[in-house]
Amino acid sequence: MDILSLIRDALHERYDIPVESVTPETTLEALGVDSLGLVELMFEMEDRIGVTMPQDFSNPVTVADLMDLVNNVLLTARLQAA
């Protein structure tokens, strides 16, 4: 599963952001993602990957931070399933 592609697709569908402008170094603020948008994006990630995102996550600043958060949630879910 390519987390960057999932995030790119979600941002493109929700905000019409060109996928090529979403890089790991890009800040969510530069993409126009505010706090409400971040919550909506987290719900979108839940739907796309099929796991529940934590409610007490620290706010990611960059796309890479969001990728790390999603990867950690996936890893935790896999460990709990094993």
Number of C-alpha atoms within 10 A of each C-alpha: 7 8 16 18 14 16 23 19 17 19 22 16 12 13 13 10 16 13 16 8 11 23 15 14 11 15 18 22 13 11 16 13 17 12 12 9 15 17 14 14 18 21 14 18 19 16 12 12 15 11 16 15 19 12 8 6 8 10 12 15 15 19 21 19 18 23 19 14 19 23 15 13 18 17 12 12 14 11 9 8 7 5
